[in-house]
Amino acid sequence: MDWSAVTAEDLVDALREVDWSTPPRPVPEFFSRFTVPRSYSKWTSRLKCNLYYYRTNYFILIMFILGMGFLWKPVAILAAFMTGLSIAFLNDSFAVTFNEKVTRTVRQFSPHLAAKMRPPITPVLRGRPSSKRSIHICGRPRWVFVLFFSAVSCILWLTSCSLLTVLWALLIALFATVLHASFRTPNLKARLNTFREEFRAVWRNYSEL
């Protein structure tokens, strides 16, 4: 896959739609081989490739650094958790999986309430949905939960008085992520993974015809 042709918008869309339920890459693989990129184009391609391939590892790394920054402030840790959850809801796979698990759990206690939590049915015209299927969580649009958890996290950040600390921790976490993604050499698994994603995308488009 030619990562130099992938724009930042394409990468964000891919990270939003890709499945995040897969476990993180092994630690020995994550810290196995580092080299200096030969050119600016090689660096940008490697950066985008590693951000996509090691996405779960980077997310855990950022949450770990934020957690270490607020080790003695439980309110700030809760705020970091709420922030991470609101960001995770932006991913389609996570939102759908979260909705299914919550609905399945509620169904065990109240089937009637679980029925109300189902997403609305998208009308179908000529065998195809009339519009792109929107993501719902517990029967509500996804943006409701994103705004709610974002507002709660902001209130908790203000309550804990740790805005300066979170900025420093976030900068360190982002710097560590970019530094690793810049020097970590893409391995064969990453290349095979991108080829598999390309095949899935082509097959998905073919099946929709």
C-alpha atoms as an extended CHARMM CRD file, in Angstrom:
* protein
*
       209  EXT
         1         1  MET       CA              0.0000000000        0.0000000000        0.0000000000  PROA      1               0.0000000000
         2         2  ASP       CA              1.2970000000        3.4320000000       -0.9520000000  PROA      2               0.0000000000
         3         3  TRP       CA              0.9700000000        5.3230000000        2.3310000000  PROA      3               0.0000000000
         4         4  SER       CA              2.3780000000        8.4730000000        0.7410000000  PROA      4               0.0000000000
         5         5  ALA       CA             -0.8890000000        8.8040000000       -1.1840000000  PROA      5               0.0000000000
         6         6  VAL       CA             -2.9650000000        8.5240000000        1.9960000000  PROA      6               0.0000000000
         7         7  THR       CA             -4.0290000000       11.9060000000        3.3320000000  PROA      7               0.0000000000
         8         8  ALA       CA             -4.5410000000       12.7940000000        6.9750000000  PROA      8               0.0000000000
         9         9  GLU       CA             -8.2950000000       12.8470000000        6.3940000000  PROA      9               0.0000000000
        10        10  ASP       CA             -8.1790000000        9.3370000000        4.9370000000  PROA      10              0.0000000000
        11        11  LEU       CA             -6.1980000000        8.1370000000        7.9360000000  PROA      11              0.0000000000
        12        12  VAL       CA             -8.6830000000        9.6590000000       10.3800000000  PROA      12              0.0000000000
        13        13  ASP       CA            -11.5980000000        8.0740000000        8.5180000000  PROA      13              0.0000000000
        14        14  ALA       CA             -9.8400000000        4.7090000000        8.5340000000  PROA      14              0.0000000000
        15        15  LEU       CA             -9.1510000000        4.9310000000       12.2690000000  PROA      15              0.0000000000
        16        16  ARG       CA            -12.7760000000        5.8540000000       12.8640000000  PROA      16              0.0000000000
        17        17  GLU       CA            -14.1620000000        2.9290000000       10.8740000000  PROA      17              0.0000000000
        18        18  VAL       CA            -11.6280000000        0.1850000000       11.6300000000  PROA      18              0.0000000000
        19        19  ASP       CA            -12.2320000000       -2.4530000000       14.2770000000  PROA      19              0.0000000000
        20        20  TRP       CA            -10.5710000000       -1.4980000000       17.5820000000  PROA      20              0.0000000000
        21        21  SER       CA            -11.5850000000       -4.6580000000       19.4190000000  PROA      21              0.0000000000
        22        22  THR       CA             -8.4220000000       -6.4560000000       18.3430000000  PROA      22              0.0000000000
        23        23  PRO       CA             -5.8210000000       -6.8250000000       21.1260000000  PROA      23              0.0000000000
        24        24  PRO       CA             -2.7040000000       -4.6420000000       21.0580000000  PROA      24              0.0000000000
        25        25  ARG       CA              0.4290000000       -5.8280000000       19.3320000000  PROA      25              0.0000000000
        26        26  PRO       CA              2.9170000000       -7.7270000000       21.5250000000  PROA      26              0.0000000000
        27        27  VAL       CA              5.3520000000       -5.5790000000       23.4690000000  PROA      27              0.0000000000
        28        28  PRO       CA              8.4750000000       -7.2470000000       21.9610000000  PROA      28              0.0000000000
        29        29  GLU       CA              7.1340000000       -6.4820000000       18.4930000000  PROA      29              0.0000000000
        30        30  PHE       CA              6.2060000000       -2.9380000000       19.5030000000  PROA      30              0.0000000000
        31        31  PHE       CA              9.7900000000       -2.2010000000       20.6100000000  PROA      31              0.0000000000
        32        32  SER       CA             11.6790000000       -4.4980000000       18.2550000000  PROA      32              0.0000000000
        33        33  ARG       CA             13.3220000000       -2.4900000000       15.4690000000  PROA      33              0.0000000000
        34        34  PHE       CA             13.9660000000        1.2140000000       14.9600000000  PROA      34              0.0000000000
        35        35  THR       CA             15.6330000000        2.9780000000       12.0520000000  PROA      35              0.0000000000
        36        36  VAL       CA             15.9250000000        6.5560000000       10.8630000000  PROA      36              0.0000000000
        37        37  PRO       CA             13.7260000000        7.3340000000        7.8280000000  PROA      37              0.0000000000
        38        38  ARG       CA             15.7340000000        8.1920000000        4.7430000000  PROA      38              0.0000000000
        39        39  SER       CA             13.5740000000       11.0520000000        3.5100000000  PROA      39              0.0000000000
        40        40  TYR       CA             10.5770000000       13.1790000000        4.3940000000  PROA      40              0.0000000000
        41        41  SER       CA              8.2570000000       11.0840000000        2.2160000000  PROA      41              0.0000000000
        42        42  LYS       CA              9.5190000000        7.8970000000        3.8730000000  PROA      42              0.0000000000
        43        43  TRP       CA              8.9050000000        9.4600000000        7.2740000000  PROA      43              0.0000000000
        44        44  THR       CA              5.3230000000       10.4880000000        6.5060000000  PROA      44              0.0000000000
        45        45  SER       CA              4.5470000000        7.0730000000        5.0200000000  PROA      45              0.0000000000
        46        46  ARG       CA              6.0180000000        5.2850000000        8.0290000000  PROA      46              0.0000000000
        47        47  LEU       CA              4.2060000000        7.5820000000       10.4420000000  PROA      47              0.0000000000
        48        48  LYS       CA              0.8010000000        6.9260000000        8.8920000000  PROA      48              0.0000000000
        49        49  CYS       CA              1.4420000000        3.2010000000        8.5660000000  PROA      49              0.0000000000
        50        50  ASN       CA              2.4850000000        2.7980000000       12.2020000000  PROA      50              0.0000000000
        51        51  LEU       CA             -0.3290000000        4.9880000000       13.5060000000  PROA      51              0.0000000000
        52        52  TYR       CA             -2.7970000000        2.7050000000       11.7610000000  PROA      52              0.0000000000
        53        53  TYR       CA             -1.1190000000       -0.6080000000       12.5680000000  PROA      53              0.0000000000
        54        54  TYR       CA             -0.2490000000        0.1130000000       16.2300000000  PROA      54              0.0000000000
        55        55  ARG       CA             -3.3730000000        2.1770000000       16.9470000000  PROA      55              0.0000000000
        56        56  THR       CA             -4.3650000000        0.1450000000       20.0100000000  PROA      56              0.0000000000
        57        57  ASN       CA             -0.8560000000        0.2780000000       21.4500000000  PROA      57              0.0000000000
        58        58  TYR       CA             -0.7090000000        4.0420000000       21.0500000000  PROA      58              0.0000000000
        59        59  PHE       CA             -4.1110000000        4.4790000000       22.6520000000  PROA      59              0.0000000000
        60        60  ILE       CA             -2.9990000000        2.4110000000       25.6590000000  PROA      60              0.0000000000
        61        61  LEU       CA              0.2790000000        4.3420000000       25.7970000000  PROA      61              0.0000000000
        62        62  ILE       CA             -1.5140000000        7.6910000000       25.8720000000  PROA      62              0.0000000000
        63        63  MET       CA             -3.9510000000        6.5210000000       28.5500000000  PROA      63              0.0000000000
        64        64  PHE       CA             -1.0600000000        5.1010000000       30.6060000000  PROA      64              0.0000000000
        65        65  ILE       CA              0.9080000000        8.3510000000       30.5120000000  PROA      65              0.0000000000
        66        66  LEU       CA             -2.1970000000       10.3330000000       31.4210000000  PROA      66              0.0000000000
        67        67  GLY       CA             -2.8910000000        7.9140000000       34.2720000000  PROA      67              0.0000000000
        68        68  MET       CA              0.6610000000        8.2220000000       35.5850000000  PROA      68              0.0000000000
        69        69  GLY       CA              0.3370000000       11.9880000000       35.5250000000  PROA      69              0.0000000000
        70        70  PHE       CA             -2.6960000000       11.8050000000       37.8260000000  PROA      70              0.0000000000
        71        71  LEU       CA             -1.6710000000        8.9000000000       40.0090000000  PROA      71              0.0000000000
        72        72  TRP       CA             -2.5290000000       10.7600000000       43.2140000000  PROA      72              0.0000000000
        73        73  LYS       CA             -5.6590000000       12.4840000000       41.8770000000  PROA      73              0.0000000000
        74        74  PRO       CA             -8.5790000000       10.0550000000       41.5240000000  PROA      74              0.0000000000
        75        75  VAL       CA            -10.8680000000       12.7260000000       40.0730000000  PROA      75              0.0000000000
        76        76  ALA       CA             -8.3650000000       13.4550000000       37.3200000000  PROA      76              0.0000000000
        77        77  ILE       CA             -8.0350000000        9.7330000000       36.5760000000  PROA      77              0.0000000000
        78        78  LEU       CA            -11.8090000000        9.5260000000       36.2240000000  PROA      78              0.0000000000
        79        79  ALA       CA            -11.7170000000       12.5760000000       33.9530000000  PROA      79              0.0000000000
        80        80  ALA       CA             -9.0630000000       10.9080000000       31.7800000000  PROA      80              0.0000000000
        81        81  PHE       CA            -11.2220000000        7.7870000000       31.5920000000  PROA      81              0.0000000000
        82        82  MET       CA            -14.2530000000        9.8280000000       30.5320000000  PROA      82              0.0000000000
        83        83  THR       CA            -12.1820000000       11.6260000000       27.9160000000  PROA      83              0.0000000000
        84        84  GLY       CA            -10.8810000000        8.3510000000       26.5190000000  PROA      84              0.0000000000
        85        85  LEU       CA            -14.3920000000        6.9150000000       26.4490000000  PROA      85              0.0000000000
        86        86  SER       CA            -15.7820000000        9.9090000000       24.5780000000  PROA      86              0.0000000000
        87        87  ILE       CA            -12.9840000000        9.5790000000       22.0160000000  PROA      87              0.0000000000
        88        88  ALA       CA            -13.5760000000        5.8290000000       21.7150000000  PROA      88              0.0000000000
        89        89  PHE       CA            -17.2450000000        6.4490000000       20.9190000000  PROA      89              0.0000000000
        90        90  LEU       CA            -16.1300000000        8.1880000000       17.7250000000  PROA      90              0.0000000000
        91        91  ASN       CA            -14.9930000000        4.8170000000       16.3960000000  PROA      91              0.0000000000
        92        92  ASP       CA            -17.7960000000        2.9580000000       14.6220000000  PROA      92              0.0000000000
        93        93  SER       CA            -16.7260000000       -0.5130000000       15.7070000000  PROA      93              0.0000000000
        94        94  PHE       CA            -16.3800000000        0.4350000000       19.3780000000  PROA      94              0.0000000000
        95        95  ALA       CA            -19.7190000000        2.2450000000       19.4250000000  PROA      95              0.0000000000
        96        96  VAL       CA            -21.5490000000       -0.6840000000       17.8200000000  PROA      96              0.0000000000
        97        97  THR       CA            -19.8880000000       -3.2390000000       20.1070000000  PROA      97              0.0000000000
        98        98  PHE       CA            -20.6090000000       -1.1410000000       23.1990000000  PROA      98              0.0000000000
        99        99  ASN       CA            -24.2440000000       -0.7620000000       22.1850000000  PROA      99              0.0000000000
       100       100  GLU       CA            -24.6370000000       -4.5030000000       21.5870000000  PROA      100             0.0000000000
       101       101  LYS       CA            -23.1130000000       -5.4460000000       24.9400000000  PROA      101             0.0000000000
       102       102  VAL       CA            -25.1920000000       -2.9300000000       26.8810000000  PROA      102             0.0000000000
       103       103  THR       CA            -28.3840000000       -3.9750000000       25.0970000000  PROA      103             0.0000000000
       104       104  ARG       CA            -27.6250000000       -7.6500000000       25.6980000000  PROA      104             0.0000000000
       105       105  THR       CA            -27.0490000000       -6.9920000000       29.3960000000  PROA      105             0.0000000000
       106       106  VAL       CA            -30.2280000000       -4.9310000000       29.7620000000  PROA      106             0.0000000000
       107       107  ARG       CA            -32.2470000000       -7.5980000000       27.9280000000  PROA      107             0.0000000000
       108       108  GLN       CA            -31.5050000000      -10.0590000000       30.7290000000  PROA      108             0.0000000000
       109       109  PHE       CA            -33.2960000000       -7.8210000000       33.2250000000  PROA      109             0.0000000000
       110       110  SER       CA            -35.8210000000       -5.9170000000       31.1110000000  PROA      110             0.0000000000
       111       111  PRO       CA            -36.5770000000       -7.0890000000       27.5570000000  PROA      111             0.0000000000
       112       112  HSD       CA            -39.0440000000       -4.2280000000       27.1170000000  PROA      112             0.0000000000
       113       113  LEU       CA            -36.3870000000       -1.6210000000       27.9070000000  PROA      113             0.0000000000
       114       114  ALA       CA            -33.8910000000       -3.3950000000       25.6540000000  PROA      114             0.0000000000
       115       115  ALA       CA            -36.3880000000       -3.1990000000       22.7910000000  PROA      115             0.0000000000
       116       116  LYS       CA            -36.5520000000        0.5750000000       23.2240000000  PROA      116             0.0000000000
       117       117  MET       CA            -32.7540000000        0.7540000000       23.0390000000  PROA      117             0.0000000000
       118       118  ARG       CA            -32.6640000000       -0.6640000000       19.5350000000  PROA      118             0.0000000000
       119       119  PRO       CA            -31.4870000000        1.7330000000       16.8100000000  PROA      119             0.0000000000
       120       120  PRO       CA            -34.1170000000        2.9840000000       14.3610000000  PROA      120             0.0000000000
       121       121  ILE       CA            -34.5730000000        0.9730000000       11.1980000000  PROA      121             0.0000000000
       122       122  THR       CA            -33.0420000000        2.5630000000        8.1060000000  PROA      122             0.0000000000
       123       123  PRO       CA            -35.4710000000        2.5620000000        5.1580000000  PROA      123             0.0000000000
       124       124  VAL       CA            -34.3600000000        0.5200000000        2.1660000000  PROA      124             0.0000000000
       125       125  LEU       CA            -34.9760000000        1.5670000000       -1.4270000000  PROA      125             0.0000000000
       126       126  ARG       CA            -34.3080000000       -0.8710000000       -4.2700000000  PROA      126             0.0000000000
       127       127  GLY       CA            -32.3150000000       -3.1810000000       -2.0540000000  PROA      127             0.0000000000
       128       128  ARG       CA            -30.0540000000       -0.4480000000       -0.6990000000  PROA      128             0.0000000000
       129       129  PRO       CA            -30.3150000000        1.8240000000        2.3440000000  PROA      129             0.0000000000
       130       130  SER       CA            -31.7220000000        5.2360000000        1.4790000000  PROA      130             0.0000000000
       131       131  SER       CA            -28.9000000000        6.9030000000        3.4260000000  PROA      131             0.0000000000
       132       132  LYS       CA            -25.7320000000        6.0040000000        5.2340000000  PROA      132             0.0000000000
       133       133  ARG       CA            -26.4900000000        4.1140000000        8.4150000000  PROA      133             0.0000000000
       134       134  SER       CA            -25.9600000000        6.3140000000       11.4450000000  PROA      134             0.0000000000
       135       135  ILE       CA            -24.5000000000        4.9010000000       14.6310000000  PROA      135             0.0000000000
       136       136  HSD       CA            -26.8090000000        4.7530000000       17.6530000000  PROA      136             0.0000000000
       137       137  ILE       CA            -25.9690000000        3.8990000000       21.2550000000  PROA      137             0.0000000000
       138       138  CYS       CA            -28.7800000000        2.7380000000       23.5190000000  PROA      138             0.0000000000
       139       139  GLY       CA            -31.3010000000        4.0420000000       21.0150000000  PROA      139             0.0000000000
       140       140  ARG       CA            -29.7810000000        7.5240000000       20.8980000000  PROA      140             0.0000000000
       141       141  PRO       CA            -27.5140000000        9.0810000000       18.2640000000  PROA      141             0.0000000000
       142       142  ARG       CA            -23.8480000000        8.6140000000       18.9780000000  PROA      142             0.0000000000
       143       143  TRP       CA            -23.1480000000       12.3430000000       19.2480000000  PROA      143             0.0000000000
       144       144  VAL       CA            -25.3850000000       12.5250000000       22.3410000000  PROA      144             0.0000000000
       145       145  PHE       CA            -23.0530000000       10.2140000000       24.2540000000  PROA      145             0.0000000000
       146       146  VAL       CA            -19.9440000000       11.9150000000       22.8710000000  PROA      146             0.0000000000
       147       147  LEU       CA            -21.1640000000       15.3250000000       24.0260000000  PROA      147             0.0000000000
       148       148  PHE       CA            -22.3330000000       13.9760000000       27.3880000000  PROA      148             0.0000000000
       149       149  PHE       CA            -19.0700000000       12.2470000000       28.2980000000  PROA      149             0.0000000000
       150       150  SER       CA            -17.0560000000       15.1790000000       26.9390000000  PROA      150             0.0000000000
       151       151  ALA       CA            -19.0150000000       17.5910000000       29.1310000000  PROA      151             0.0000000000
       152       152  VAL       CA            -18.5960000000       15.3500000000       32.1770000000  PROA      152             0.0000000000
       153       153  SER       CA            -14.8670000000       15.0420000000       31.5530000000  PROA      153             0.0000000000
       154       154  CYS       CA            -14.5140000000       18.8300000000       31.2130000000  PROA      154             0.0000000000
       155       155  ILE       CA            -16.3290000000       19.3390000000       34.5150000000  PROA      155             0.0000000000
       156       156  LEU       CA            -14.0840000000       16.7810000000       36.2010000000  PROA      156             0.0000000000
       157       157  TRP       CA            -10.9680000000       18.4190000000       34.7580000000  PROA      157             0.0000000000
       158       158  LEU       CA            -12.0730000000       21.7870000000       36.1140000000  PROA      158             0.0000000000
       159       159  THR       CA            -12.9500000000       20.2500000000       39.4810000000  PROA      159             0.0000000000
       160       160  SER       CA             -9.5920000000       18.5220000000       39.8390000000  PROA      160             0.0000000000
       161       161  CYS       CA             -7.7260000000       21.7300000000       38.8970000000  PROA      161             0.0000000000
       162       162  SER       CA             -5.3310000000       19.6950000000       36.7590000000  PROA      162             0.0000000000
       163       163  LEU       CA             -5.6330000000       21.4000000000       33.3900000000  PROA      163             0.0000000000
       164       164  LEU       CA             -1.9450000000       22.3210000000       33.2630000000  PROA      164             0.0000000000
       165       165  THR       CA             -0.9530000000       18.8100000000       34.2820000000  PROA      165             0.0000000000
       166       166  VAL       CA             -3.1620000000       17.2080000000       31.6560000000  PROA      166             0.0000000000
       167       167  LEU       CA             -1.7200000000       19.4700000000       28.9770000000  PROA      167             0.0000000000
       168       168  TRP       CA              1.8150000000       18.4440000000       29.8750000000  PROA      168             0.0000000000
       169       169  ALA       CA              0.8790000000       14.7680000000       30.1140000000  PROA      169             0.0000000000
       170       170  LEU       CA             -0.9730000000       14.9260000000       26.8040000000  PROA      170             0.0000000000
       171       171  LEU       CA              1.9510000000       16.6330000000       25.0850000000  PROA      171             0.0000000000
       172       172  ILE       CA              4.3500000000       14.0010000000       26.4250000000  PROA      172             0.0000000000
       173       173  ALA       CA              2.0170000000       11.1930000000       25.3260000000  PROA      173             0.0000000000
       174       174  LEU       CA              1.5890000000       12.6230000000       21.8370000000  PROA      174             0.0000000000
       175       175  PHE       CA              5.3220000000       13.2430000000       21.5350000000  PROA      175             0.0000000000
       176       176  ALA       CA              6.0790000000        9.6530000000       22.5650000000  PROA      176             0.0000000000
       177       177  THR       CA              3.5340000000        8.3690000000       20.0410000000  PROA      177             0.0000000000
       178       178  VAL       CA              4.9090000000       10.4220000000       17.1550000000  PROA      178             0.0000000000
       179       179  LEU       CA              8.4790000000        9.5620000000       18.1380000000  PROA      179             0.0000000000
       180       180  HSD       CA              7.7870000000        5.8310000000       18.1530000000  PROA      180             0.0000000000
       181       181  ALA       CA              5.7590000000        5.9420000000       14.9330000000  PROA      181             0.0000000000
       182       182  SER       CA              8.5300000000        7.8920000000       13.2230000000  PROA      182             0.0000000000
       183       183  PHE       CA             11.3660000000        5.4880000000       14.0100000000  PROA      183             0.0000000000
       184       184  ARG       CA              9.5890000000        2.1220000000       14.2750000000  PROA      184             0.0000000000
       185       185  THR       CA             10.3210000000        0.2410000000       11.0650000000  PROA      185             0.0000000000
       186       186  PRO       CA              7.1280000000       -1.1770000000        9.5070000000  PROA      186             0.0000000000
       187       187  ASN       CA              7.4060000000       -4.9450000000        9.6120000000  PROA      187             0.0000000000
       188       188  LEU       CA              6.0090000000       -7.6170000000        7.3330000000  PROA      188             0.0000000000
       189       189  LYS       CA              2.8930000000       -7.9950000000        9.4750000000  PROA      189             0.0000000000
       190       190  ALA       CA              2.0520000000       -4.3390000000        8.9750000000  PROA      190             0.0000000000
       191       191  ARG       CA              2.4000000000       -4.6790000000        5.2150000000  PROA      191             0.0000000000
       192       192  LEU       CA              0.2780000000       -7.8260000000        5.1500000000  PROA      192             0.0000000000
       193       193  ASN       CA             -2.2960000000       -6.1090000000        7.3360000000  PROA      193             0.0000000000
       194       194  THR       CA             -2.6100000000       -3.2050000000        4.9090000000  PROA      194             0.0000000000
       195       195  PHE       CA             -2.9630000000       -5.5970000000        1.9850000000  PROA      195             0.0000000000
       196       196  ARG       CA             -5.7110000000       -7.4460000000        3.8540000000  PROA      196             0.0000000000
       197       197  GLU       CA             -7.5270000000       -4.1930000000        4.5810000000  PROA      197             0.0000000000
       198       198  GLU       CA             -7.2980000000       -3.2460000000        0.9100000000  PROA      198             0.0000000000
       199       199  PHE       CA             -8.7680000000       -6.6000000000       -0.0900000000  PROA      199             0.0000000000
       200       200  ARG       CA            -11.6110000000       -6.2060000000        2.3960000000  PROA      200             0.0000000000
       201       201  ALA       CA            -12.3880000000       -2.7300000000        1.0840000000  PROA      201             0.0000000000
       202       202  VAL       CA            -12.4070000000       -3.9260000000       -2.5200000000  PROA      202             0.0000000000
       203       203  TRP       CA            -14.5330000000       -6.9480000000       -1.6360000000  PROA      203             0.0000000000
       204       204  ARG       CA            -16.9600000000       -4.7470000000        0.3070000000  PROA      204             0.0000000000
       205       205  ASN       CA            -17.3700000000       -2.4340000000       -2.6750000000  PROA      205             0.0000000000
       206       206  TYR       CA            -17.8020000000       -5.4150000000       -4.9850000000  PROA      206             0.0000000000
       207       207  SER       CA            -20.4840000000       -6.9760000000       -2.7900000000  PROA      207             0.0000000000
       208       208  GLU       CA            -22.4590000000       -3.7290000000       -2.7620000000  PROA      208             0.0000000000
       209       209  LEU       CA            -22.7740000000       -3.7280000000       -6.5530000000  PROA      209             0.0000000000
